[in-house]
Amino acid sequence: MPRVLLVEDDTALATALHLALRRLGHDVTTNPSGETALRTLLDDHVLPDVVILDLMLPGIDGFEVCRRVRAALPVPIILLTARGDAIDVVAGLECGADDYVVKPVEPRVLDARVKAVLRRATPISAQETVVRIGPLEFDRTAMVATRHGRELNLSATETRLLVEFVQHAGQVLSRQSLLKRVWDYGYVGDSRLVDAAVARLRAKIEDDPANPTLLKTVRGLGYRLAKP
């Protein structure tokens, strides 16, 4: 039974989602604020399988909670936003979130998103080999990436994204292809998920993310990782 931490200050909504997700087979714990969520995750070391995080929280908002959690833990994060506002969505994704949903959300849609991020967080089959591309090394068995010999703290989504690029090194992967492969989206998804995740991955694997040499943008088409 997947363990879900729901961080939502709206009592009525939190109760409704708690009950609905439990009926759909999740073990749900609710926190009403960013402060209590951070204590649960960082101080008490209670690690759920996924965090569902409202952005507009009193006190420490969802953006700051996302930043702190992502810096310390690999747990997948789904944002709850009251609007599909581009600024909020992009800011949340740049903080390290794996996905987002817009309120009001249908519980079965949220359930599907939870299952999708959990599938991505599960290690995939890999060949017993280490791929080296410049200063980057990726162990496809251990799912560990290093740059200049130092291990990188990659999220589950960033790891799966790197897996896809490594498996198709030298090839251009479109945003829609990456949405399907990495996010399990079988429909036309939001390319901002891809762009934000690529930006986060570049910040970790490139010596100069503003002038990438490993993971390049192919204008109008997508992204391409250099060949080993």
C-alpha positions as a Markdown table, in Angstrom:
| # | Residue | x | y | z |
|---|---|---|---|---|
| 1 | Met | 0.0 | 0.0 | 0.0 |
| 2 | Pro | 1.7 | 3.3 | -1.1 |
| 3 | Arg | 2.3 | 5.7 | 1.7 |
| 4 | Val | 1.2 | 9.2 | 0.8 |
| 5 | Leu | 2.0 | 12.4 | 2.7 |
| 6 | Leu | -0.7 | 15.0 | 1.9 |
| 7 | Val | 0.3 | 18.6 | 2.8 |
| 8 | Glu | -2.8 | 20.7 | 2.6 |
| 9 | Asp | -4.1 | 23.5 | 4.9 |
| 10 | Asp | -7.7 | 23.4 | 3.6 |
| 11 | Thr | -9.3 | 21.0 | 6.1 |
| 12 | Ala | -12.3 | 20.2 | 4.0 |
| 13 | Leu | -10.2 | 19.4 | 0.9 |
| 14 | Ala | -7.6 | 17.5 | 2.9 |
| 15 | Thr | -10.3 | 15.3 | 4.5 |
| 16 | Ala | -11.9 | 14.7 | 1.1 |
| 17 | Leu | -8.7 | 13.7 | -0.6 |
| 18 | His | -7.6 | 11.6 | 2.4 |
| 19 | Leu | -10.8 | 9.6 | 2.3 |
| 20 | Ala | -10.8 | 9.2 | -1.5 |
| 21 | Leu | -7.1 | 8.2 | -1.7 |
| 22 | Arg | -7.6 | 5.7 | 1.1 |
| 23 | Arg | -10.5 | 4.1 | -0.8 |
| 24 | Leu | -8.2 | 3.9 | -3.8 |
| 25 | Gly | -5.7 | 1.9 | -1.8 |
| 26 | His | -3.3 | 4.5 | -0.4 |
| 27 | Asp | -2.0 | 4.8 | 3.2 |
| 28 | Val | -2.5 | 8.6 | 3.7 |
| 29 | Thr | -1.1 | 10.9 | 6.3 |
| 30 | Thr | -2.1 | 14.6 | 6.3 |
| 31 | Asn | -0.1 | 17.6 | 7.5 |
| 32 | Pro | -1.7 | 21.1 | 7.6 |
| 33 | Ser | 1.4 | 23.2 | 7.1 |
| 34 | Gly | 4.8 | 23.3 | 5.6 |
| 35 | Glu | 6.4 | 23.5 | 9.0 |
| 36 | Thr | 4.8 | 20.2 | 10.2 |
| 37 | Ala | 5.6 | 18.5 | 6.9 |
| 38 | Leu | 9.3 | 19.5 | 7.2 |
| 39 | Arg | 9.4 | 18.2 | 10.7 |
| 40 | Thr | 7.9 | 14.9 | 9.7 |
| 41 | Leu | 10.2 | 14.4 | 6.7 |
| 42 | Leu | 13.5 | 16.0 | 7.8 |
| 43 | Asp | 13.5 | 15.8 | 11.6 |
| 44 | Asp | 11.4 | 12.7 | 12.4 |
| 45 | His | 12.7 | 10.9 | 9.2 |
| 46 | Val | 9.3 | 9.6 | 8.3 |
| 47 | Leu | 9.7 | 8.9 | 4.6 |
| 48 | Pro | 6.5 | 8.3 | 2.6 |
| 49 | Asp | 6.5 | 6.9 | -1.0 |
| 50 | Val | 5.2 | 10.2 | -2.4 |
| 51 | Val | 4.4 | 13.7 | -1.1 |
| 52 | Ile | 1.4 | 15.6 | -2.4 |
| 53 | Leu | 2.1 | 19.3 | -1.7 |
| 54 | Asp | -0.1 | 22.3 | -1.8 |
| 55 | Leu | 1.7 | 25.4 | -3.0 |
| 56 | Met | -0.3 | 28.1 | -1.2 |
| 57 | Leu | 0.4 | 27.1 | 2.4 |
| 58 | Pro | 0.5 | 29.5 | 5.4 |
| 59 | Gly | 3.9 | 30.2 | 6.8 |
| 60 | Ile | 6.5 | 28.2 | 4.8 |
| 61 | Asp | 4.9 | 27.9 | 1.4 |
| 62 | Gly | 5.0 | 24.9 | -0.9 |
| 63 | Phe | 7.8 | 26.3 | -3.0 |
| 64 | Glu | 10.1 | 26.4 | 0.0 |
| 65 | Val | 9.0 | 23.0 | 1.3 |
| 66 | Cys | 9.7 | 21.5 | -2.1 |
| 67 | Arg | 13.2 | 23.1 | -2.2 |
| 68 | Arg | 14.1 | 21.8 | 1.2 |
| 69 | Val | 12.8 | 18.3 | 0.7 |
| 70 | Arg | 14.3 | 18.0 | -2.7 |
| 71 | Ala | 17.7 | 19.0 | -1.4 |
| 72 | Ala | 17.7 | 16.3 | 1.3 |
| 73 | Leu | 15.5 | 13.5 | 0.0 |
| 74 | Pro | 14.7 | 11.6 | -3.2 |
| 75 | Val | 11.0 | 11.2 | -2.4 |
| 76 | Pro | 8.7 | 12.1 | -5.4 |
| 77 | Ile | 6.7 | 15.3 | -5.1 |
| 78 | Ile | 3.4 | 16.2 | -6.7 |
| 79 | Leu | 2.3 | 19.8 | -6.4 |
| 80 | Leu | -1.3 | 20.9 | -5.9 |
| 81 | Thr | -1.9 | 24.3 | -7.4 |
| 82 | Ala | -5.1 | 26.3 | -7.4 |
| 83 | Arg | -4.4 | 27.6 | -10.8 |
| 84 | Gly | -2.7 | 26.4 | -13.9 |
| 85 | Asp | -0.8 | 29.7 | -13.9 |
| 86 | Ala | 2.4 | 29.3 | -15.9 |
| 87 | Ile | 4.6 | 31.2 | -13.4 |
| 88 | Asp | 3.4 | 29.0 | -10.4 |
| 89 | Val | 3.8 | 25.8 | -12.4 |
| 90 | Val | 7.3 | 26.6 | -13.7 |
| 91 | Ala | 8.5 | 27.9 | -10.3 |
| 92 | Gly | 7.2 | 24.7 | -8.7 |
| 93 | Leu | 8.9 | 22.4 | -11.2 |
| 94 | Glu | 12.1 | 24.4 | -10.9 |
| 95 | Cys | 12.0 | 23.8 | -7.2 |
| 96 | Gly | 12.3 | 20.1 | -7.9 |
| 97 | Ala | 8.7 | 18.8 | -8.1 |
| 98 | Asp | 8.1 | 15.7 | -10.3 |
| 99 | Asp | 4.6 | 16.6 | -11.4 |
| 100 | Tyr | 1.6 | 18.9 | -10.6 |
| 101 | Val | -2.1 | 18.8 | -10.7 |
| 102 | Val | -4.5 | 21.8 | -10.8 |
| 103 | Lys | -7.4 | 22.1 | -8.2 |
| 104 | Pro | -10.1 | 21.1 | -8.1 |
| 105 | Val | -8.7 | 17.6 | -8.8 |
| 106 | Glu | -10.6 | 14.4 | -9.4 |
| 107 | Pro | -9.3 | 11.8 | -6.9 |
| 108 | Arg | -8.9 | 9.2 | -9.6 |
| 109 | Val | -6.7 | 11.6 | -11.6 |
| 110 | Leu | -4.6 | 12.2 | -8.5 |
| 111 | Asp | -4.4 | 8.5 | -7.9 |
| 112 | Ala | -3.2 | 8.0 | -11.5 |
| 113 | Arg | -0.5 | 10.7 | -11.0 |
| 114 | Val | 0.6 | 9.0 | -7.8 |
| 115 | Lys | 0.9 | 5.6 | -9.4 |
| 116 | Ala | 2.9 | 7.2 | -12.3 |
| 117 | Val | 5.5 | 8.9 | -10.1 |
| 118 | Leu | 5.8 | 5.6 | -8.1 |
| 119 | Arg | 6.5 | 3.7 | -11.3 |
| 120 | Arg | 9.1 | 6.2 | -12.2 |
| 121 | Ala | 10.7 | 5.9 | -8.7 |
| 122 | Thr | 11.0 | 2.1 | -9.1 |
| 123 | Pro | 14.4 | 1.1 | -10.4 |
| 124 | Ile | 14.2 | -0.1 | -14.0 |
| 125 | Ser | 16.2 | -2.9 | -15.5 |
| 126 | Ala | 19.7 | -2.0 | -16.5 |
| 127 | Gln | 22.8 | -3.4 | -18.2 |
| 128 | Glu | 25.8 | -4.1 | -16.0 |
| 129 | Thr | 27.9 | -1.3 | -17.4 |
| 130 | Val | 29.2 | 2.1 | -16.6 |
| 131 | Val | 28.7 | 4.7 | -19.3 |
| 132 | Arg | 31.2 | 7.6 | -19.5 |
| 133 | Ile | 30.5 | 10.8 | -21.3 |
| 134 | Gly | 33.1 | 13.4 | -20.6 |
| 135 | Pro | 33.2 | 14.1 | -16.8 |
| 136 | Leu | 29.9 | 12.2 | -16.4 |
| 137 | Glu | 29.7 | 8.6 | -15.4 |
| 138 | Phe | 26.5 | 6.6 | -15.0 |
| 139 | Asp | 26.3 | 3.1 | -13.5 |
| 140 | Arg | 23.2 | 1.6 | -15.1 |
| 141 | Thr | 23.2 | -1.2 | -12.5 |
| 142 | Ala | 23.4 | 0.9 | -9.4 |
| 143 | Met | 21.6 | 3.8 | -11.0 |
| 144 | Val | 24.3 | 6.1 | -9.7 |
| 145 | Ala | 25.7 | 9.1 | -11.6 |
| 146 | Thr | 28.9 | 10.9 | -10.8 |
| 147 | Arg | 30.6 | 14.0 | -12.3 |
| 148 | His | 34.4 | 14.4 | -11.8 |
| 149 | Gly | 34.2 | 11.4 | -9.5 |
| 150 | Arg | 31.6 | 13.0 | -7.1 |
| 151 | Glu | 28.2 | 11.3 | -6.8 |
| 152 | Leu | 25.2 | 13.3 | -7.9 |
| 153 | Asn | 22.1 | 13.7 | -5.9 |
| 154 | Leu | 19.5 | 12.9 | -8.6 |
| 155 | Ser | 15.8 | 12.6 | -8.0 |
| 156 | Ala | 13.9 | 9.6 | -9.3 |
| 157 | Thr | 12.6 | 11.6 | -12.3 |
| 158 | Glu | 16.1 | 13.0 | -13.0 |
| 159 | Thr | 17.5 | 9.4 | -12.9 |
| 160 | Arg | 14.9 | 8.0 | -15.3 |
| 161 | Leu | 15.5 | 11.0 | -17.6 |
| 162 | Leu | 19.2 | 10.4 | -17.6 |
| 163 | Val | 18.5 | 6.7 | -18.3 |
| 164 | Glu | 16.6 | 7.6 | -21.4 |
| 165 | Phe | 19.2 | 9.9 | -22.6 |
| 166 | Val | 22.0 | 7.4 | -22.0 |
| 167 | Gln | 20.1 | 4.6 | -23.7 |
| 168 | His | 19.6 | 6.9 | -26.7 |
| 169 | Ala | 22.9 | 8.8 | -26.6 |
| 170 | Gly | 23.5 | 10.8 | -29.8 |
| 171 | Gln | 19.8 | 10.7 | -30.7 |
| 172 | Val | 17.3 | 13.5 | -30.4 |
| 173 | Leu | 14.5 | 12.8 | -28.0 |
| 174 | Ser | 11.4 | 15.0 | -28.4 |
| 175 | Arg | 9.5 | 16.4 | -25.4 |
| 176 | Gln | 6.5 | 14.3 | -26.2 |
| 177 | Ser | 8.6 | 11.2 | -26.4 |
| 178 | Leu | 10.2 | 12.0 | -23.0 |
| 179 | Leu | 6.8 | 12.6 | -21.5 |
| 180 | Lys | 5.7 | 9.1 | -22.6 |
| 181 | Arg | 9.0 | 7.4 | -21.6 |
| 182 | Val | 9.7 | 9.2 | -18.3 |
| 183 | Trp | 6.3 | 10.5 | -17.1 |
| 184 | Asp | 4.2 | 7.6 | -18.4 |
| 185 | Tyr | 1.9 | 10.1 | -20.1 |
| 186 | Gly | 0.1 | 8.4 | -23.0 |
| 187 | Tyr | -1.5 | 11.7 | -24.0 |
| 188 | Val | -0.4 | 15.2 | -25.0 |
| 189 | Gly | 1.2 | 16.3 | -21.7 |
| 190 | Asp | 2.8 | 19.5 | -20.5 |
| 191 | Ser | 6.2 | 20.1 | -22.0 |
| 192 | Arg | 7.1 | 22.3 | -19.1 |
| 193 | Leu | 7.6 | 19.1 | -17.0 |
| 194 | Val | 10.3 | 18.1 | -19.5 |
| 195 | Asp | 12.0 | 21.5 | -19.8 |
| 196 | Ala | 12.2 | 22.0 | -16.0 |
| 197 | Ala | 13.5 | 18.5 | -15.4 |
| 198 | Val | 16.1 | 18.9 | -18.1 |
| 199 | Ala | 17.2 | 22.2 | -16.6 |
| 200 | Arg | 17.6 | 20.5 | -13.2 |
| 201 | Leu | 19.5 | 17.6 | -14.7 |
| 202 | Arg | 21.8 | 20.0 | -16.6 |
| 203 | Ala | 22.5 | 21.9 | -13.3 |
| 204 | Lys | 23.9 | 18.7 | -11.9 |
| 205 | Ile | 25.7 | 17.0 | -14.9 |
| 206 | Glu | 27.2 | 20.1 | -16.7 |
| 207 | Asp | 30.2 | 22.1 | -15.7 |
| 208 | Asp | 28.5 | 25.2 | -17.1 |
| 209 | Pro | 24.7 | 24.6 | -17.3 |
| 210 | Ala | 24.2 | 27.9 | -19.2 |
| 211 | Asn | 26.5 | 26.5 | -21.9 |
| 212 | Pro | 25.8 | 22.8 | -21.9 |
| 213 | Thr | 28.2 | 20.5 | -23.7 |
| 214 | Leu | 26.7 | 17.1 | -22.7 |
| 215 | Leu | 22.9 | 17.6 | -22.9 |
| 216 | Lys | 22.1 | 20.0 | -25.7 |
| 217 | Thr | 18.8 | 21.5 | -27.0 |
| 218 | Val | 18.0 | 20.8 | -30.6 |
| 219 | Arg | 15.8 | 23.7 | -31.5 |
| 220 | Gly | 12.3 | 22.8 | -32.5 |
| 221 | Leu | 13.0 | 19.1 | -31.9 |
| 222 | Gly | 14.0 | 18.2 | -28.4 |
| 223 | Tyr | 17.2 | 17.3 | -26.5 |
| 224 | Arg | 20.2 | 15.2 | -27.3 |
| 225 | Leu | 22.9 | 13.7 | -25.0 |
| 226 | Ala | 26.4 | 13.5 | -26.4 |
| 227 | Lys | 27.7 | 10.0 | -27.3 |
| 228 | Pro | 30.0 | 8.2 | -25.0 |
